[in-house]
Amino acid sequence: MKKHNSFLRGLDTVFRAINSVHPYLLVVVVLCAHFLSMVPTGNEEAYFPLAKQFVNPDWMPHSFVFNEWAGTRVLYQYITGFLLQFMSFEQLSFWGRLVIFLVSAYPLTRLFKWFRFSNVTLLIILELFLIRQAWIGGESIFESVGPKSFAYIFVLFSLLCLFQKQYVKSILLAVGASYFHILVGGWYAVFALSYIMIYEWSIVKPVKLGLLYSIAMAPFLYFLSTHIIESGDVINGVNIDWVYVFYRNIHHCAPLSRPDAMTVVFPSVLQLFVCSGLILFFMRKKRGVVTDKLFWANLVLFAMIWCAIIISLVNTSGSISKYYLFRISSVAALLFNVYVFWWTLRYYPAFARKAGYVLFFLVFIPSLIGRTSSNIRKNYLKGQDEAYIELIEQVKKHTELSDVFIEQVRLPLSFMRLTERESFVVKKLDPGGGAKIYEWYIRMEDLLKSRKDIQHLDHIKNTYKVDYLISKTAINRDDLELEYSNSKYFLYRIL
C-alpha cells in the first residue's frame, strides 16, 4: 500500500510540474513537434507555386498548371506570393508553419483555459485531436501553410467568443475566416448561427447576425461570382462538378462513394453513430450552464455532419458536394473531445482522475513520441533522393524553359517548381472549376491511357505540345530518343 501511495504521489508531482508550465508554451511545443519541418507538404507544393506565379506572372508565364485565377485564395496568394519573393519554398514551409502555430496556439489555449482544464487534460485533449483531426472527409486544422490554416486562426478565436456570448465579434471573426477560405469560414458561420438560434432560442439574433455576415461578405462574393457561376457547366457531355467531386476529390467531398469506403470510411461512420448516441441518450441527461453550451454546439455539429453524409450519397452529380460539406468535421472533432472531457471532469471527477493517469501515459506520451520521431525521421533525417536530384539537374541544364514534360511515372510534386519546366498535367494540381478543369480531366485521361498503353502517346503528341517523356523503365519507340538515364529514371526526347 505504501508503495502504491508513493507511486501516486510521484504521479501527482509530475502532474503538478506540468500544470505549473504556461499552457501556451505546451500547445506550441506539441504543434511544432508534430508538424514543423522544412519539407513542403503536398498542399504547400500545390499552393505555393500558384501564389508565386500570381505575384510574379513572369515565372512560368505560359504554364497550364500554375497559371490560374486566384479566386477564393486571393488574400492567401498575395501574402505567400510576396513572401516567396524573399524565401524559398522550404523556408516558407518552416517559418510559415511556425508563425501559424504561434498565433493559433493563443486562441486554442484560451479556449482550453476558459473550460478550466488543467495542463495535463489540455495535453491529452490536444493529442487525441491531433491523432485524427476529423472523423470523415480528411479535414485538418493544423499541418501546413495553406489558405485554411489562416482561416482556422479566425475560427479558433471565434469559437472562444461564441461560448462567451460575444456573438457579434464571433460572426465578424467568421467573416475574417471566410475571406481566407470561403468554405471553412462559411460552414463555420452556418454552425455558429445555428448554435445561437438553438441555444438562445431566438430567431431574431441569428437573422441579424446572418445579415451582418452577408453584408460583410458581399464584396468578396461579388468578386467570386463571375467565375464560380460557370462551374456547373456540362462541357462536351462531361459534368465538371462530377469531375471535381468524384474523379478528383472524392476523399474530401463524397467519402462514402470511395471504392474502399467499406474499410476506410465505414468504421468512421460507425464511430460517428456511437458518438451521436452518447450525446443524445447519455450525456444530455446531466446538464449545466457550460455543459449546455457544449451539448447544443455538438448537437448542431453532428447534425451538419449527418446531413453532409446523406447529401453526399444522393447528390450523384456533385453539384452540392463540391462545396466540401465535411469541412466542419474538424471543428466537430475538437469540440467533441472538449465536451467529453468537460462532462467527465464535471460529473465524474474521481473516474476522470484515474482516466487521466491512463490516458496521459498510455495515449499522450506514446503518441507524442511516435509522431514526433516520425516527423524527425521523415523530414530531418531522411536522405536525399540522389537519382531525383540528378534528373532535376539534367532537365535544368539541358532542356529549354518552354519544354513540356509528360510523366509516365509519378514524380514528386516539386518537379515543376524545381526545374521551372511545365508538366503535361499533374493530378494533385487540379483547377478549382470552370472550363479549365474540363481540360485538366481530358489531359488526365490521356495521361492514364498512355501509362497503360504507350501507343496512346501518338494521340497526345499530335494534340498537345509535349517535348520530353520521363519513365522508370526503358521504352523502345522510334519517336523516343534517350537523352539521359540513371539508376531510377529514363529521360526521352519526343521526336
C-alpha positions, 0 to 999 in steps of 0.5 A: 500500500505504501508503495502504491501511495508513493507511486501516486504521489510521484504521479501527482508531482509530475502532474503538478510540474506540468500544470505549473508550465504556461499552457501556451508554451505546451500547445506550441511545443506539441504543434511544432513537434508534430508538424514543423519541418522544412519539407513542403507538404503536398498542399504547400507544393500545390499552393505555393507555386500558384501564389508565386506565379500570381505575384510574379506572372513572369515565372512560368508565364505560359504554364497550364498548371500554375497559371490560374485565377486566384479566386477564393485564395486571393488574400492567401496568394498575395501574402505567400506570393510576396513572401516567396519573393524573399524565401524559398519554398522550404523556408516558407514551409518552416517559418510559415508553419511556425508563425501559424502555430504561434498565433493559433496556439493563443486562441486554442489555449484560451479556449482550453483555459476558459473550460478550466482544464488543467495542463495535463487534460489540455495535453491529452485533449490536444493529442487525441485531436491531433491523432485524427483531426476529423472523423470523415472527409480528411479535414485538418486544422493544423499541418501546413501553410495553406489558405485554411490554416489562416482561416482556422486562426479566425475560427479558433478565436471565434469559437472562444467568443461564441461560448462567451456570448460575444456573438457579434465579434464571433460572426465578424471573426467568421467573416475574417475566416471566410475571406481566407477560405470561403468554405471553412469560414462559411460552414463555420458561420452556418454552425455558429448561427445555428448554435445561437438560434438553438441555444438562445432560442431566438430567431431574431439574433441569428437573422441579424447576425446572418445579415451582418455576415452577408453584408460583410461578405458581399464584396468578396462574393461579388468578386467570386461570382463571375467565375464560380457561376460557370462551374456547373457547366456540362462541357462536351457531355462531361459534368465538371462538378462530377469531375471535381467531386468524384474523379478528383476529390472524392476523399474530401467531398463524397467519402462514402462513394470511395471504392474502399469506403467499406474499410476506410470510411465505414468504421468512421461512420460507425464511430460517428453513430456511437458518438451521436448516441452518447450525446443524445441518450447519455450525456444530455441527461446531466446538464449545466450552464457550460455543459449546455453550451457544449451539448447544443454546439455538438448537437448542431455539429453532428447534425451538419455532419449527418446531413453532409453524409446523406447529401453526399450519397444522393447528390450523384452529380456533385453539384452540392458536394463540391462545396466540401460539406465535411469541412466542419468535421474538424471543428466537430472533432475538437469540440467533441473531445472538449465536451467529453472531457468537460462532462467527465471532469464535471460529473465524474471527477474521481473516474476522470482522475484515474482516466487521466493517469491512463490516458496521459501515459498510455495515449499522450506520451506514446503518441507524442513520441511516435509522431514526433520521431516520425516527423524527425525521421521523415523530414530531418533525417531522411536522405536525399533522393540522389537519382531525383536530384540528378534528373532535376539537374539534367532537365535544368541544364539541358532542356529549354524553359518552354519544354513540356514534360509528360510523366509516365511515372509519378514524380514528386510534386516539386518537379515543376517548381524545381526545374521551372519546366511545365508538366503535361498535367499533374493530378494533385494540381487540379483547377478549382472549376470552370472550363479549365478543369474540363481540360485538366480531366481530358489531359488526365485521361490521356495521361492514364491511357498512355501509362497503360498503353504507350501507343496512346502517346501518338494521340497526345503528341499530335494534340498537345505540345509535349517535348520530353517523356520521363519513365522508370523503365526503358521504352523502345519507340522510334519517336523516343530518343534517350537523352539521359538515364540513371539508376531510377529514371529514363529521360526521352526526347519526343521526336 
